[in-house]
Amino acid sequence: MGTPRTDRTRPSTDLGALLRHWREVRGASQLGLALEAGMSQRHLSFIESGRSAPSRQVLTSIVQSLDVPLRERNAVFLAAGYAPVYSEAPWNAHEMQGITRALERMLRQHNPYPALVMDRYWNVLNANESSPRFFGSFIDLAARSGPRNMLHLMFDPDGMRPFVQDWEIVAQSLVQRVYREATGRVLDEQAHALLDELFAYPGVDPSWRLHGSVGPAPNLPMIPIGFKKDGTVLRYFSMITSVGAPQSIAAQELRIESLFPSDEETEALHEAWMS
């Protein structure tokens, strides 16, 4: 398969159109997909043209080969006349208790550093006790209506933006993360709308939508995020945790972002400050 695309328009509800759409998104030829899915190109061609109705097993093989996100797989199954396969229950539903308990343990154990659970659009669903203490020391979090969105928080001139060292570099890296970390590596309409809102803020360069380098970070394997506090810059980097082998839409779309100090000075200052 070729290089995957990270954007898309709203696909049709017609099965053949949906499958052709996802082939295009993944840069896959009809022959390449047929080989990957273990079927003949003729059979795949008949399915895409509507001349053949695929079994659930065949359809499963196709969407797995295309790495279609679980939410969109349900749409494919519905278009073929089958019931949805993957649960669309919310992240805090009873069936998610095992995962939510694990997330809560991770959040607690990450104190005194901030850790957040977010959905696919960077809305904060849960956080450890250090997170509001940390961000609340810079801005009035109570003045921001929920659910709080971390991207808006970082881009808004009335949010964290004035306190971020080298904000332009950090903001550009965040835009690239939106593309890189999108579920299934594809931006849907709501993700595009979120980006449009971010680019509507003053001082946001339209060229940041291009996928390229955000500039050098000497001697570091990542781009640190520096927060200016009382004349000192505290530098952090983030690590992202997701659910392995998800079998529900909420499980696939959840992720936890944990901040870590990027140097010993920040580690010492942070622990003294938070204590």
Helices and strands as residue ranges (DSSP letters): H 15-26, H 30-37, H 41-49, H 56-65, H 70-79, G 94-96, H 97-109, E 115-118, E 124-127, H 130-136, G 141-143, H 150-155, G 161-163, E 164-165, H 167-180, G 183-185, H 189-199, G 206-209, E 225-229, E 232-242, H 249-253, E 255-261, H 264-274
